[in-house]
Amino acid sequence: MYPHTDRDHDKTGSDEQSAVVVYGTRWCAATQLVRRYLDRYGIQYAYRDLDRDREAAEQVRWWTGGFLSHPTVEIRGEILVEPLSNELNAALSKHGLI
């Protein structure tokens, strides 16, 4: 698991600057798998910790009909809720990120 740092909220800059935004929690294994996957491919992303960021949690609930599903990944406006690795790979490829 990634250690918590002050930069965990926003890994690469603002969400507006990032083509990829990961919404998740530090304790969620699936969230950490998504983050490691992106790191492995050198894809920059913003990270929003749902335990610490109320606005991010409300956004995820809005996208998912009230559920706090994590990880939720936004890739250039496309929302992936609890994506499998093949779904994540397909979306990254579709948007020219891999």
mmCIF file as gemmi writes it, N, C-alpha and C atoms, coordinates in Angstrom:
data_model
loop_
_atom_site.group_PDB
_atom_site.id
_atom_site.type_symbol
_atom_site.label_atom_id
_atom_site.label_alt_id
_atom_site.label_comp_id
_atom_site.label_asym_id
_atom_site.label_entity_id
_atom_site.label_seq_id
_atom_site.pdbx_PDB_ins_code
_atom_site.Cartn_x
_atom_site.Cartn_y
_atom_site.Cartn_z
_atom_site.occupancy
_atom_site.B_iso_or_equiv
_atom_site.pdbx_formal_charge
_atom_site.auth_seq_id
_atom_site.auth_asym_id
_atom_site.pdbx_PDB_model_num
ATOM 1 N N . MET Axp A 1 ? 0.843 -1.174 0 1 0 ? 1 A 1
ATOM 2 C CA . MET Axp A 1 ? 0 0 0 1 0 ? 1 A 1
ATOM 3 C C . MET Axp A 1 ? 0.89 1.24 0 1 0 ? 1 A 1
ATOM 4 N N . TYR Axp A 2 ? 0.415 2.267 -0.649 1 0 ? 2 A 1
ATOM 5 C CA . TYR Axp A 2 ? 1.155 3.517 -0.685 1 0 ? 2 A 1
ATOM 6 C C . TYR Axp A 2 ? 1.121 4.181 0.686 1 0 ? 2 A 1
ATOM 7 N N . PRO Axp A 3 ? 2.231 4.695 1.156 1 0 ? 3 A 1
ATOM 8 C CA . PRO Axp A 3 ? 2.203 5.452 2.405 1 0 ? 3 A 1
ATOM 9 C C . PRO Axp A 3 ? 1.489 6.778 2.166 1 0 ? 3 A 1
ATOM 10 N N . HIS Axp A 4 ? 0.836 7.291 3.196 1 0 ? 4 A 1
ATOM 11 C CA . HIS Axp A 4 ? 0.123 8.553 3.063 1 0 ? 4 A 1
ATOM 12 C C . HIS Axp A 4 ? 1.107 9.714 3.075 1 0 ? 4 A 1
ATOM 13 N N . THR Axp A 5 ? 0.905 10.596 2.134 1 0 ? 5 A 1
ATOM 14 C CA . THR Axp A 5 ? 1.656 11.845 2.126 1 0 ? 5 A 1
ATOM 15 C C . THR Axp A 5 ? 0.666 12.962 1.854 1 0 ? 5 A 1
ATOM 16 N N . ASP Axp A 6 ? 1.074 14.186 2.049 1 0 ? 6 A 1
ATOM 17 C CA . ASP Axp A 6 ? 0.212 15.316 1.759 1 0 ? 6 A 1
ATOM 18 C C . ASP Axp A 6 ? -0.141 15.381 0.28 1 0 ? 6 A 1
ATOM 19 N N . ARG Axp A 7 ? 0.694 14.802 -0.562 1 0 ? 7 A 1
ATOM 20 C CA . ARG Axp A 7 ? 0.44 14.843 -2 1 0 ? 7 A 1
ATOM 21 C C . ARG Axp A 7 ? -0.51 13.748 -2.45 1 0 ? 7 A 1
ATOM 22 N N . ASP Axp A 8 ? -0.95 12.836 -1.556 1 0 ? 8 A 1
ATOM 23 C CA . ASP Axp A 8 ? -1.871 11.782 -1.952 1 0 ? 8 A 1
ATOM 24 C C . ASP Axp A 8 ? -3.168 12.33 -2.505 1 0 ? 8 A 1
ATOM 25 N N . HIS Axp A 9 ? -3.583 13.494 -2.023 1 0 ? 9 A 1
ATOM 26 C CA . HIS Axp A 9 ? -4.834 14.064 -2.529 1 0 ? 9 A 1
ATOM 27 C C . HIS Axp A 9 ? -4.709 14.399 -4.003 1 0 ? 9 A 1
ATOM 28 N N . ASP Axp A 10 ? -3.565 14.826 -4.43 1 0 ? 10 A 1
ATOM 29 C CA . ASP Axp A 10 ? -3.412 15.334 -5.787 1 0 ? 10 A 1
ATOM 30 C C . ASP Axp A 10 ? -2.006 15.024 -6.271 1 0 ? 10 A 1
ATOM 31 N N . LYS Axp A 11 ? -1.836 13.916 -6.941 1 0 ? 11 A 1
ATOM 32 C CA . LYS Axp A 11 ? -0.502 13.418 -7.266 1 0 ? 11 A 1
ATOM 33 C C . LYS Axp A 11 ? 0.219 14.236 -8.326 1 0 ? 11 A 1
ATOM 34 N N . THR Axp A 12 ? -0.508 14.777 -9.305 1 0 ? 12 A 1
ATOM 35 C CA . THR Axp A 12 ? 0.175 15.366 -10.45 1 0 ? 12 A 1
ATOM 36 C C . THR Axp A 12 ? -0.191 16.81 -10.712 1 0 ? 12 A 1
ATOM 37 N N . GLY Axp A 13 ? -1.016 17.395 -9.936 1 0 ? 13 A 1
ATOM 38 C CA . GLY Axp A 13 ? -1.515 18.733 -10.212 1 0 ? 13 A 1
ATOM 39 C C . GLY Axp A 13 ? -3.021 18.703 -10.048 1 0 ? 13 A 1
ATOM 40 N N . SER Axp A 14 ? -3.678 19.694 -10.576 1 0 ? 14 A 1
ATOM 41 C CA . SER Axp A 14 ? -5.124 19.734 -10.415 1 0 ? 14 A 1
ATOM 42 C C . SER Axp A 14 ? -5.792 18.688 -11.29 1 0 ? 14 A 1
ATOM 43 N N . ASP Axp A 15 ? -7.024 18.323 -10.915 1 0 ? 15 A 1
ATOM 44 C CA . ASP Axp A 15 ? -7.786 17.361 -11.697 1 0 ? 15 A 1
ATOM 45 C C . ASP Axp A 15 ? -7.954 17.845 -13.134 1 0 ? 15 A 1
ATOM 46 N N . GLU Axp A 16 ? -8.077 19.174 -13.31 1 0 ? 16 A 1
ATOM 47 C CA . GLU Axp A 16 ? -8.264 19.724 -14.643 1 0 ? 16 A 1
ATOM 48 C C . GLU Axp A 16 ? -7.043 19.483 -15.521 1 0 ? 16 A 1
ATOM 49 N N . GLN Axp A 17 ? -5.861 19.379 -14.923 1 0 ? 17 A 1
ATOM 50 C CA . GLN Axp A 17 ? -4.628 19.147 -15.675 1 0 ? 17 A 1
ATOM 51 C C . GLN Axp A 17 ? -4.406 17.666 -15.951 1 0 ? 17 A 1
ATOM 52 N N . SER Axp A 18 ? -5.076 16.798 -15.238 1 0 ? 18 A 1
ATOM 53 C CA . SER Axp A 18 ? -4.843 15.368 -15.342 1 0 ? 18 A 1
ATOM 54 C C . SER Axp A 18 ? -5.86 14.716 -16.26 1 0 ? 18 A 1
ATOM 55 N N . ALA Axp A 19 ? -5.358 13.903 -17.19 1 0 ? 19 A 1
ATOM 56 C CA . ALA Axp A 19 ? -6.256 13.151 -18.065 1 0 ? 19 A 1
ATOM 57 C C . ALA Axp A 19 ? -6.912 12.02 -17.294 1 0 ? 19 A 1
ATOM 58 N N . VAL Axp A 20 ? -6.272 11.594 -16.194 1 0 ? 20 A 1
ATOM 59 C CA . VAL Axp A 20 ? -6.767 10.474 -15.396 1 0 ? 20 A 1
ATOM 60 C C . VAL Axp A 20 ? -6.888 10.924 -13.946 1 0 ? 20 A 1
ATOM 61 N N . VAL Axp A 21 ? -8.043 10.615 -13.342 1 0 ? 21 A 1
ATOM 62 C CA . VAL Axp A 21 ? -8.243 10.881 -11.917 1 0 ? 21 A 1
ATOM 63 C C . VAL Axp A 21 ? -8.715 9.589 -11.274 1 0 ? 21 A 1
ATOM 64 N N . VAL Axp A 22 ? -8.029 9.16 -10.223 1 0 ? 22 A 1
ATOM 65 C CA . VAL Axp A 22 ? -8.396 7.959 -9.48 1 0 ? 22 A 1
ATOM 66 C C . VAL Axp A 22 ? -9.053 8.396 -8.182 1 0 ? 22 A 1
ATOM 67 N N . TYR Axp A 23 ? -10.266 7.918 -7.954 1 0 ? 23 A 1
ATOM 68 C CA . TYR Axp A 23 ? -11.003 8.158 -6.711 1 0 ? 23 A 1
ATOM 69 C C . TYR Axp A 23 ? -10.987 6.852 -5.945 1 0 ? 23 A 1
ATOM 70 N N . GLY Axp A 24 ? -10.442 6.884 -4.733 1 0 ? 24 A 1
ATOM 71 C CA . GLY Axp A 24 ? -10.366 5.642 -3.971 1 0 ? 24 A 1
ATOM 72 C C . GLY Axp A 24 ? -9.976 5.899 -2.534 1 0 ? 24 A 1
ATOM 73 N N . THR Axp A 25 ? -9.55 4.837 -1.872 1 0 ? 25 A 1
ATOM 74 C CA . THR Axp A 25 ? -9.112 4.931 -0.478 1 0 ? 25 A 1
ATOM 75 C C . THR Axp A 25 ? -7.749 4.261 -0.35 1 0 ? 25 A 1
ATOM 76 N N . ARG Axp A 26 ? -7.019 4.697 0.668 1 0 ? 26 A 1
ATOM 77 C CA . ARG Axp A 26 ? -5.684 4.136 0.896 1 0 ? 26 A 1
ATOM 78 C C . ARG Axp A 26 ? -5.741 2.69 1.341 1 0 ? 26 A 1
ATOM 79 N N . TRP Axp A 27 ? -6.857 2.269 1.949 1 0 ? 27 A 1
ATOM 80 C CA . TRP Axp A 27 ? -6.952 0.914 2.489 1 0 ? 27 A 1
ATOM 81 C C . TRP Axp A 27 ? -7.552 -0.089 1.499 1 0 ? 27 A 1
ATOM 82 N N . CYS Axp A 28 ? -7.986 0.367 0.34 1 0 ? 28 A 1
ATOM 83 C CA . CYS Axp A 28 ? -8.635 -0.494 -0.644 1 0 ? 28 A 1
ATOM 84 C C . CYS Axp A 28 ? -7.608 -1.128 -1.571 1 0 ? 28 A 1
ATOM 85 N N . ALA Axp A 29 ? -7.548 -2.46 -1.558 1 0 ? 29 A 1
ATOM 86 C CA . ALA Axp A 29 ? -6.577 -3.162 -2.403 1 0 ? 29 A 1
ATOM 87 C C . ALA Axp A 29 ? -6.811 -2.888 -3.886 1 0 ? 29 A 1
ATOM 88 N N . ALA Axp A 30 ? -8.058 -2.824 -4.313 1 0 ? 30 A 1
ATOM 89 C CA . ALA Axp A 30 ? -8.355 -2.58 -5.729 1 0 ? 30 A 1
ATOM 90 C C . ALA Axp A 30 ? -7.889 -1.186 -6.155 1 0 ? 30 A 1
ATOM 91 N N . THR Axp A 31 ? -8.053 -0.199 -5.278 1 0 ? 31 A 1
ATOM 92 C CA . THR Axp A 31 ? -7.567 1.15 -5.576 1 0 ? 31 A 1
ATOM 93 C C . THR Axp A 31 ? -6.053 1.129 -5.734 1 0 ? 31 A 1
ATOM 94 N N . GLN Axp A 32 ? -5.375 0.44 -4.851 1 0 ? 32 A 1
ATOM 95 C CA . GLN Axp A 32 ? -3.911 0.384 -4.915 1 0 ? 32 A 1
ATOM 96 C C . GLN Axp A 32 ? -3.438 -0.354 -6.164 1 0 ? 32 A 1
ATOM 97 N N . LEU Axp A 33 ? -4.196 -1.373 -6.602 1 0 ? 33 A 1
ATOM 98 C CA . LEU Axp A 33 ? -3.845 -2.07 -7.846 1 0 ? 33 A 1
ATOM 99 C C . LEU Axp A 33 ? -3.952 -1.135 -9.045 1 0 ? 33 A 1
ATOM 100 N N . VAL Axp A 34 ? -4.998 -0.321 -9.087 1 0 ? 34 A 1
ATOM 101 C CA . VAL Axp A 34 ? -5.155 0.648 -10.18 1 0 ? 34 A 1
ATOM 102 C C . VAL Axp A 34 ? -4.003 1.643 -10.158 1 0 ? 34 A 1
ATOM 103 N N . ARG Axp A 35 ? -3.666 2.144 -8.986 1 0 ? 35 A 1
ATOM 104 C CA . ARG Axp A 35 ? -2.571 3.121 -8.886 1 0 ? 35 A 1
ATOM 105 C C . ARG Axp A 35 ? -1.241 2.505 -9.32 1 0 ? 35 A 1
ATOM 106 N N . ARG Axp A 36 ? -0.963 1.28 -8.905 1 0 ? 36 A 1
ATOM 107 C CA . ARG Axp A 36 ? 0.28 0.613 -9.312 1 0 ? 36 A 1
ATOM 108 C C . ARG Axp A 36 ? 0.3 0.37 -10.819 1 0 ? 36 A 1
ATOM 109 N N . TYR Axp A 37 ? -0.845 0.008 -11.387 1 0 ? 37 A 1
ATOM 110 C CA . TYR Axp A 37 ? -0.955 -0.206 -12.827 1 0 ? 37 A 1
ATOM 111 C C . TYR Axp A 37 ? -0.585 1.074 -13.576 1 0 ? 37 A 1
ATOM 112 N N . LEU Axp A 38 ? -1.165 2.199 -13.157 1 0 ? 38 A 1
ATOM 113 C CA . LEU Axp A 38 ? -0.865 3.48 -13.8 1 0 ? 38 A 1
ATOM 114 C C . LEU Axp A 38 ? 0.598 3.866 -13.607 1 0 ? 38 A 1
ATOM 115 N N . ASP Axp A 39 ? 1.116 3.661 -12.407 1 0 ? 39 A 1
ATOM 116 C CA . ASP Axp A 39 ? 2.528 3.953 -12.134 1 0 ? 39 A 1
ATOM 117 C C . ASP Axp A 39 ? 3.438 3.117 -13.03 1 0 ? 39 A 1
ATOM 118 N N . ARG Axp A 40 ? 3.116 1.836 -13.172 1 0 ? 40 A 1
ATOM 119 C CA . ARG Axp A 40 ? 3.941 0.923 -13.969 1 0 ? 40 A 1
ATOM 120 C C . ARG Axp A 40 ? 4.051 1.398 -15.416 1 0 ? 40 A 1
ATOM 121 N N . TYR Axp A 41 ? 2.961 1.957 -15.937 1 0 ? 41 A 1
ATOM 122 C CA . TYR Axp A 41 ? 2.954 2.433 -17.315 1 0 ? 41 A 1
ATOM 123 C C . TYR Axp A 41 ? 3.35 3.905 -17.433 1 0 ? 41 A 1
ATOM 124 N N . GLY Axp A 42 ? 3.708 4.518 -16.318 1 0 ? 42 A 1
ATOM 125 C CA . GLY Axp A 42 ? 4.164 5.904 -16.343 1 0 ? 42 A 1
ATOM 126 C C . GLY Axp A 42 ? 3.063 6.9 -16.674 1 0 ? 42 A 1
ATOM 127 N N . ILE Axp A 43 ? 1.825 6.531 -16.374 1 0 ? 43 A 1
ATOM 128 C CA . ILE Axp A 43 ? 0.688 7.405 -16.653 1 0 ? 43 A 1
ATOM 129 C C . ILE Axp A 43 ? 0.455 8.297 -15.442 1 0 ? 43 A 1
ATOM 130 N N . GLN Axp A 44 ? 0.546 9.605 -15.649 1 0 ? 44 A 1
ATOM 131 C CA . GLN Axp A 44 ? 0.305 10.532 -14.545 1 0 ? 44 A 1
ATOM 132 C C . GLN Axp A 44 ? -1.185 10.613 -14.263 1 0 ? 44 A 1
ATOM 133 N N . TYR Axp A 45 ? -1.511 10.775 -12.99 1 0 ? 45 A 1
ATOM 134 C CA . TYR Axp A 45 ? -2.908 10.843 -12.581 1 0 ? 45 A 1
ATOM 135 C C . TYR Axp A 45 ? -3.023 11.663 -11.318 1 0 ? 45 A 1
ATOM 136 N N . ALA Axp A 46 ? -4.218 12.172 -11.106 1 0 ? 46 A 1
ATOM 137 C CA . ALA Axp A 46 ? -4.542 12.814 -9.829 1 0 ? 46 A 1
ATOM 138 C C . ALA Axp A 46 ? -5.231 11.759 -8.975 1 0 ? 46 A 1
ATOM 139 N N . TYR Axp A 47 ? -4.961 11.782 -7.693 1 0 ? 47 A 1
ATOM 140 C CA . TYR Axp A 47 ? -5.572 10.835 -6.756 1 0 ? 47 A 1
ATOM 141 C C . TYR Axp A 47 ? -6.448 11.597 -5.78 1 0 ? 47 A 1
ATOM 142 N N . ARG Axp A 48 ? -7.693 11.166 -5.641 1 0 ? 48 A 1
ATOM 143 C CA . ARG Axp A 48 ? -8.626 11.778 -4.7 1 0 ? 48 A 1
ATOM 144 C C . ARG Axp A 48 ? -8.992 10.728 -3.656 1 0 ? 48 A 1
ATOM 145 N N . ASP Axp A 49 ? -8.6 10.96 -2.417 1 0 ? 49 A 1
ATOM 146 C CA . ASP Axp A 49 ? -8.849 10.037 -1.307 1 0 ? 49 A 1
ATOM 147 C C . ASP Axp A 49 ? -10.269 10.268 -0.785 1 0 ? 49 A 1
ATOM 148 N N . LEU Axp A 50 ? -11.128 9.285 -0.973 1 0 ? 50 A 1
ATOM 149 C CA . LEU Axp A 50 ? -12.532 9.424 -0.603 1 0 ? 50 A 1
ATOM 150 C C . LEU Axp A 50 ? -12.746 9.53 0.899 1 0 ? 50 A 1
ATOM 151 N N . ASP Axp A 51 ? -11.802 9.057 1.688 1 0 ? 51 A 1
ATOM 152 C CA . ASP Axp A 51 ? -11.911 9.178 3.141 1 0 ? 51 A 1
ATOM 153 C C . ASP Axp A 51 ? -11.591 10.586 3.62 1 0 ? 51 A 1
ATOM 154 N N . ARG Axp A 52 ? -10.826 11.326 2.832 1 0 ? 52 A 1
ATOM 155 C CA . ARG Axp A 52 ? -10.36 12.646 3.266 1 0 ? 52 A 1
ATOM 156 C C . ARG Axp A 52 ? -10.954 13.804 2.461 1 0 ? 52 A 1
ATOM 157 N N . ASP Axp A 53 ? -11.611 13.487 1.354 1 0 ? 53 A 1
ATOM 158 C CA . ASP Axp A 53 ? -12.088 14.519 0.429 1 0 ? 53 A 1
ATOM 159 C C . ASP Axp A 53 ? -13.599 14.365 0.231 1 0 ? 53 A 1
ATOM 160 N N . ARG Axp A 54 ? -14.355 15.125 0.988 1 0 ? 54 A 1
ATOM 161 C CA . ARG Axp A 54 ? -15.813 15.021 0.956 1 0 ? 54 A 1
ATOM 162 C C . ARG Axp A 54 ? -16.385 15.336 -0.424 1 0 ? 54 A 1
ATOM 163 N N . GLU Axp A 55 ? -15.829 16.342 -1.082 1 0 ? 55 A 1
ATOM 164 C CA . GLU Axp A 55 ? -16.302 16.713 -2.419 1 0 ? 55 A 1
ATOM 165 C C . GLU Axp A 55 ? -16.117 15.556 -3.407 1 0 ? 55 A 1
ATOM 166 N N . ALA Axp A 56 ? -14.968 14.886 -3.339 1 0 ? 56 A 1
ATOM 167 C CA . ALA Axp A 56 ? -14.713 13.734 -4.214 1 0 ? 56 A 1
ATOM 168 C C . ALA Axp A 56 ? -15.692 12.608 -3.92 1 0 ? 56 A 1
ATOM 169 N N . ALA Axp A 57 ? -15.96 12.359 -2.636 1 0 ? 57 A 1
ATOM 170 C CA . ALA Axp A 57 ? -16.905 11.31 -2.256 1 0 ? 57 A 1
ATOM 171 C C . ALA Axp A 57 ? -18.307 11.62 -2.783 1 0 ? 57 A 1
ATOM 172 N N . GLU Axp A 58 ? -18.715 12.871 -2.688 1 0 ? 58 A 1
ATOM 173 C CA . GLU Axp A 58 ? -20.032 13.264 -3.204 1 0 ? 58 A 1
ATOM 174 C C . GLU Axp A 58 ? -20.094 13.1 -4.714 1 0 ? 58 A 1
ATOM 175 N N . GLN Axp A 59 ? -19.006 13.405 -5.417 1 0 ? 59 A 1
ATOM 176 C CA . GLN Axp A 59 ? -18.967 13.243 -6.872 1 0 ? 59 A 1
ATOM 177 C C . GLN Axp A 59 ? -19.126 11.775 -7.251 1 0 ? 59 A 1
ATOM 178 N N . VAL Axp A 60 ? -18.406 10.889 -6.569 1 0 ? 60 A 1
ATOM 179 C CA . VAL Axp A 60 ? -18.51 9.457 -6.858 1 0 ? 60 A 1
ATOM 180 C C . VAL Axp A 60 ? -19.929 8.968 -6.583 1 0 ? 60 A 1
ATOM 181 N N . ARG Axp A 61 ? -20.522 9.396 -5.495 1 0 ? 61 A 1
ATOM 182 C CA . ARG Axp A 61 ? -21.908 8.998 -5.202 1 0 ? 61 A 1
ATOM 183 C C . ARG Axp A 61 ? -22.865 9.474 -6.296 1 0 ? 61 A 1
ATOM 184 N N . TRP Axp A 62 ? -22.62 10.66 -6.828 1 0 ? 62 A 1
ATOM 185 C CA . TRP Axp A 62 ? -23.473 11.177 -7.894 1 0 ? 62 A 1
ATOM 186 C C . TRP Axp A 62 ? -23.345 10.308 -9.14 1 0 ? 62 A 1
ATOM 187 N N . TRP Axp A 63 ? -22.1 9.942 -9.5 1 0 ? 63 A 1
ATOM 188 C CA . TRP Axp A 63 ? -21.873 9.106 -10.673 1 0 ? 63 A 1
ATOM 189 C C . TRP Axp A 63 ? -22.47 7.717 -10.519 1 0 ? 63 A 1
ATOM 190 N N . THR Axp A 64 ? -22.488 7.184 -9.293 1 0 ? 64 A 1
ATOM 191 C CA . THR Axp A 64 ? -22.856 5.774 -9.078 1 0 ? 64 A 1
ATOM 192 C C . THR Axp A 64 ? -24.248 5.582 -8.493 1 0 ? 64 A 1
ATOM 193 N N . GLY Axp A 65 ? -25.057 6.609 -8.47 1 0 ? 65 A 1
ATOM 194 C CA . GLY Axp A 65 ? -26.417 6.46 -7.945 1 0 ? 65 A 1
ATOM 195 C C . GLY Axp A 65 ? -26.46 6.307 -6.436 1 0 ? 65 A 1
ATOM 196 N N . GLY Axp A 66 ? -25.505 6.915 -5.745 1 0 ? 66 A 1
ATOM 197 C CA . GLY Axp A 66 ? -25.512 6.911 -4.29 1 0 ? 66 A 1
ATOM 198 C C . GLY Axp A 66 ? -24.5 6.007 -3.628 1 0 ? 66 A 1
ATOM 199 N N . PHE Axp A 67 ? -23.775 5.242 -4.406 1 0 ? 67 A 1
ATOM 200 C CA . PHE Axp A 67 ? -22.794 4.314 -3.849 1 0 ? 67 A 1
ATOM 201 C C . PHE Axp A 67 ? -21.408 4.956 -3.802 1 0 ? 67 A 1
ATOM 202 N N . LEU Axp A 68 ? -20.648 4.636 -2.788 1 0 ? 68 A 1
ATOM 203 C CA . LEU Axp A 68 ? -19.268 5.109 -2.673 1 0 ? 68 A 1
ATOM 204 C C . LEU Axp A 68 ? -18.358 4 -3.211 1 0 ? 68 A 1
ATOM 205 N N . SER Axp A 69 ? -18.448 3.78 -4.506 1 0 ? 69 A 1
ATOM 206 C CA . SER Axp A 69 ? -17.71 2.695 -5.17 1 0 ? 69 A 1
ATOM 207 C C . SER Axp A 69 ? -16.271 3.119 -5.419 1 0 ? 69 A 1
ATOM 208 N N . HIS Axp A 70 ? -15.358 2.247 -5.041 1 0 ? 70 A 1
ATOM 209 C CA . HIS Axp A 70 ? -13.954 2.542 -5.292 1 0 ? 70 A 1
ATOM 210 C C . HIS Axp A 70 ? -13.204 1.271 -5.623 1 0 ? 70 A 1
ATOM 211 N N . PRO Axp A 71 ? -12.268 1.419 -6.551 1 0 ? 71 A 1
ATOM 212 C CA . PRO Axp A 71 ? -11.892 2.661 -7.207 1 0 ? 71 A 1
ATOM 213 C C . PRO Axp A 71 ? -12.896 3.061 -8.285 1 0 ? 71 A 1
ATOM 214 N N . THR Axp A 72 ? -13.014 4.352 -8.454 1 0 ? 72 A 1
ATOM 215 C CA . THR Axp A 72 ? -13.703 4.925 -9.604 1 0 ? 72 A 1
ATOM 216 C C . THR Axp A 72 ? -12.642 5.734 -10.325 1 0 ? 72 A 1
ATOM 217 N N . VAL Axp A 73 ? -12.57 5.56 -11.632 1 0 ? 73 A 1
ATOM 218 C CA . VAL Axp A 73 ? -11.517 6.199 -12.411 1 0 ? 73 A 1
ATOM 219 C C . VAL Axp A 73 ? -12.167 7.043 -13.506 1 0 ? 73 A 1
ATOM 220 N N . GLU Axp A 74 ? -11.728 8.287 -13.595 1 0 ? 74 A 1
ATOM 221 C CA . GLU Axp A 74 ? -12.18 9.168 -14.659 1 0 ? 74 A 1
ATOM 222 C C . GLU Axp A 74 ? -11.033 9.341 -15.652 1 0 ? 74 A 1
ATOM 223 N N . ILE Axp A 75 ? -11.298 8.992 -16.912 1 0 ? 75 A 1
ATOM 224 C CA . ILE Axp A 75 ? -10.291 9.133 -17.96 1 0 ? 75 A 1
ATOM 225 C C . ILE Axp A 75 ? -10.872 10.035 -19.037 1 0 ? 75 A 1
ATOM 226 N N . ARG Axp A 76 ? -10.401 11.275 -19.051 1 0 ? 76 A 1
ATOM 227 C CA . ARG Axp A 76 ? -10.869 12.271 -20.02 1 0 ? 76 A 1
ATOM 228 C C . ARG Axp A 76 ? -12.392 12.294 -20.135 1 0 ? 76 A 1
ATOM 229 N N . GLY Axp A 77 ? -13.051 12.289 -18.971 1 0 ? 77 A 1
ATOM 230 C CA . GLY Axp A 77 ? -14.499 12.385 -18.926 1 0 ? 77 A 1
ATOM 231 C C . GLY Axp A 77 ? -15.229 11.051 -18.921 1 0 ? 77 A 1
ATOM 232 N N . GLU Axp A 78 ? -14.555 9.967 -19.24 1 0 ? 78 A 1
ATOM 233 C CA . GLU Axp A 78 ? -15.166 8.635 -19.189 1 0 ? 78 A 1
ATOM 234 C C . GLU Axp A 78 ? -15.027 8.1 -17.766 1 0 ? 78 A 1
ATOM 235 N N . ILE Axp A 79 ? -16.13 7.61 -17.205 1 0 ? 79 A 1
ATOM 236 C CA . ILE Axp A 79 ? -16.139 7.132 -15.821 1 0 ? 79 A 1
ATOM 237 C C . ILE Axp A 79 ? -16.129 5.614 -15.797 1 0 ? 79 A 1
ATOM 238 N N . LEU Axp A 80 ? -15.174 5.052 -15.081 1 0 ? 80 A 1
ATOM 239 C CA . LEU Axp A 80 ? -15.082 3.603 -14.886 1 0 ? 80 A 1
ATOM 240 C C . LEU Axp A 80 ? -15.281 3.325 -13.404 1 0 ? 80 A 1
ATOM 241 N N . VAL Axp A 81 ? -16.28 2.52 -13.084 1 0 ? 81 A 1
ATOM 242 C CA . VAL Axp A 81 ? -16.573 2.19 -11.697 1 0 ? 81 A 1
ATOM 243 C C . VAL Axp A 81 ? -16.068 0.781 -11.408 1 0 ? 81 A 1
ATOM 244 N N . GLU Axp A 82 ? -15.15 0.701 -10.456 1 0 ? 82 A 1
ATOM 245 C CA . GLU Axp A 82 ? -14.514 -0.559 -10.071 1 0 ? 82 A 1
ATOM 246 C C . GLU Axp A 82 ? -14.056 -1.334 -11.309 1 0 ? 82 A 1
ATOM 247 N N . PRO Axp A 83 ? -13.209 -0.71 -12.138 1 0 ? 83 A 1
ATOM 248 C CA . PRO Axp A 83 ? -12.831 -1.349 -13.405 1 0 ? 83 A 1
ATOM 249 C C . PRO Axp A 83 ? -11.911 -2.549 -13.223 1 0 ? 83 A 1
ATOM 250 N N . LEU Axp A 84 ? -12.106 -3.522 -14.084 1 0 ? 84 A 1
ATOM 251 C CA . LEU Axp A 84 ? -11.168 -4.634 -14.192 1 0 ? 84 A 1
ATOM 252 C C . LEU Axp A 84 ? -9.973 -4.141 -14.997 1 0 ? 84 A 1
ATOM 253 N N . SER Axp A 85 ? -8.85 -4.835 -14.916 1 0 ? 85 A 1
ATOM 254 C CA . SER Axp A 85 ? -7.641 -4.363 -15.598 1 0 ? 85 A 1
ATOM 255 C C . SER Axp A 85 ? -7.847 -4.273 -17.107 1 0 ? 85 A 1
ATOM 256 N N . ASN Axp A 86 ? -8.609 -5.192 -17.695 1 0 ? 86 A 1
ATOM 257 C CA . ASN Axp A 86 ? -8.83 -5.123 -19.14 1 0 ? 86 A 1
ATOM 258 C C . ASN Axp A 86 ? -9.707 -3.924 -19.513 1 0 ? 86 A 1
ATOM 259 N N . GLU Axp A 87 ? -10.642 -3.55 -18.65 1 0 ? 87 A 1
ATOM 260 C CA . GLU Axp A 87 ? -11.473 -2.368 -18.893 1 0 ? 87 A 1
ATOM 261 C C . GLU Axp A 87 ? -10.64 -1.091 -18.777 1 0 ? 87 A 1
ATOM 262 N N . LEU Axp A 88 ? -9.783 -1.049 -17.787 1 0 ? 88 A 1
ATOM 263 C CA . LEU Axp A 88 ? -8.898 0.1 -17.602 1 0 ? 88 A 1
ATOM 264 C C . LEU Axp A 88 ? -7.951 0.232 -18.793 1 0 ? 88 A 1
ATOM 265 N N . ASN Axp A 89 ? -7.375 -0.877 -19.208 1 0 ? 89 A 1
ATOM 266 C CA . ASN Axp A 89 ? -6.465 -0.886 -20.344 1 0 ? 89 A 1
ATOM 267 C C . ASN Axp A 89 ? -7.177 -0.411 -21.615 1 0 ? 89 A 1
ATOM 268 N N . ALA Axp A 90 ? -8.382 -0.886 -21.854 1 0 ? 90 A 1
ATOM 269 C CA . ALA Axp A 90 ? -9.143 -0.501 -23.046 1 0 ? 90 A 1
ATOM 270 C C . ALA Axp A 90 ? -9.44 1.005 -23.039 1 0 ? 90 A 1
ATOM 271 N N . ALA Axp A 91 ? -9.827 1.554 -21.891 1 0 ? 91 A 1
ATOM 272 C CA . ALA Axp A 91 ? -10.141 2.976 -21.808 1 0 ? 91 A 1
ATOM 273 C C . ALA Axp A 91 ? -8.886 3.829 -21.992 1 0 ? 91 A 1
ATOM 274 N N . LEU Axp A 92 ? -7.777 3.408 -21.388 1 0 ? 92 A 1
ATOM 275 C CA . LEU Axp A 92 ? -6.52 4.148 -21.555 1 0 ? 92 A 1
ATOM 276 C C . LEU Axp A 92 ? -6.079 4.136 -23.018 1 0 ? 92 A 1
ATOM 277 N N . SER Axp A 93 ? -6.231 2.997 -23.675 1 0 ? 93 A 1
ATOM 278 C CA . SER Axp A 93 ? -5.877 2.867 -25.075 1 0 ? 93 A 1
ATOM 279 C C . SER Axp A 93 ? -6.801 3.719 -25.951 1 0 ? 93 A 1
ATOM 280 N N . LYS Axp A 94 ? -8.095 3.669 -25.668 1 0 ? 94 A 1
ATOM 281 C CA . LYS Axp A 94 ? -9.08 4.454 -26.422 1 0 ? 94 A 1
ATOM 282 C C . LYS Axp A 94 ? -8.76 5.951 -26.393 1 0 ? 94 A 1
ATOM 283 N N . HIS Axp A 95 ? -8.234 6.418 -25.274 1 0 ? 95 A 1
ATOM 284 C CA . HIS Axp A 95 ? -7.924 7.835 -25.098 1 0 ? 95 A 1
ATOM 285 C C . HIS Axp A 95 ? -6.455 8.176 -25.413 1 0 ? 95 A 1
ATOM 286 N N . GLY Axp A 96 ? -5.748 7.186 -25.982 1 0 ? 96 A 1
ATOM 287 C CA . GLY Axp A 96 ? -4.379 7.439 -26.43 1 0 ? 96 A 1
ATOM 288 C C . GLY Axp A 96 ? -3.349 7.592 -25.34 1 0 ? 96 A 1
ATOM 289 N N . LEU Axp A 97 ? -3.621 7.014 -24.179 1 0 ? 97 A 1
ATOM 290 C CA . LEU Axp A 97 ? -2.689 7.159 -23.063 1 0 ? 97 A 1
ATOM 291 C C . LEU Axp A 97 ? -1.699 6.005 -22.952 1 0 ? 97 A 1
ATOM 292 N N . ILE Axp A 98 ? -1.994 4.908 -23.639 1 0 ? 98 A 1
ATOM 293 C CA . ILE Axp A 98 ? -1.028 3.783 -23.73 1 0 ? 98 A 1
ATOM 294 C C . ILE Axp A 98 ? -1.016 3.277 -25.15 1 0 ? 98 A 1
